[in-house]
Amino acid sequence: MGDQEVINSYLKQIKEIQNSINELNGNYLLENHKRTLLLNLMDSLSKGVYGDKYKYSGKKFERFVIDYCDWKEAEKVSLQQLL
């Protein structure tokens, strides 16, 4: 399997995980659970992008949001505020 095939397979699996999270059903805690799972998924993506470049996982997540997410206020919001 070539590099592009590996990347495509990885992205397909990430999309499947995202779809699975989006399809969850439950009670009043559901939105909190979905948010937590989606943030963990984004954290996994940030580790894939940056590897060992940043010492702390929080910095990887922050850089991922700033570099790849279309969010104007990304640099104004802390990870704690997202949760």
Residue pairs with C-beta under 8 A, 6 or more apart in sequence:
1 9
10 48
14 41
14 44
14 45
17 41
18 38
18 41
21 34
21 37
21 38
21 41
22 34
24 30
24 33
24 34
24 37
26 33
35 82
35 83
36 83
39 82
39 83
42 61
42 64
42 65
43 57
43 60
43 61
45 64
46 57
46 60
46 61
46 63
46 64
47 57
47 60
49 60
49 64
49 67
49 68
50 60
50 63
50 64
53 60
54 60
54 63
58 79
61 79
62 79
65 71
65 74
66 74
66 75
